[in-house]
Amino acid sequence: MVPLHDNFLICFLVHLNTTGATSFLFTEYQYVGIFMVGLSTKSQHCTYDVHRMCKPALATALFSTVSFLLEVITSVLSGFLGMKIATYANPRTTLEARKSVGKAFITAFRSGVVMGSLLFGSVHGWIEEFINRN
């Protein structure tokens, strides 16, 4: 049994950990947003001529931009949820480690499986959607 004052200390540390992680993520997403807008709007000059239209190049550029933006959004969402899962799994693993190393390993492994499944599921969903539409 964990003493009561240790529970309060762990709750306080969890609060600090989640606050710091959320602050880090939002700062990181500001930089990712600038990067995302900068790269998604960067394109090569398409010379429009009445006799020579470049519609296939415009379609390719549009699909590339959309796929890039979807990839960034998926990555940001997976990173955010993964960080949340990790910050909530850390104190659980710590409490289980006081009981035994085996229980701590199982707890850490389960939280890692959840994050891996989340990332794989989101990427797999986008790939499946792309294949079904084409």
Buried (B, 14 or more C-beta within 10 A) or exposed (E): EEEEEEEEEBEEEBEEBBEEBBEEBEEBBEEBEEEBEEEBEEEEEEEEEEEEEEEEEEEEBEEEBEEEBEEBEBBBEBBBBBBBBBBBBBBBBBBBBEEEEEBBEEBBEEBBEBBEEBBEEBBEEBEEEEEEEE
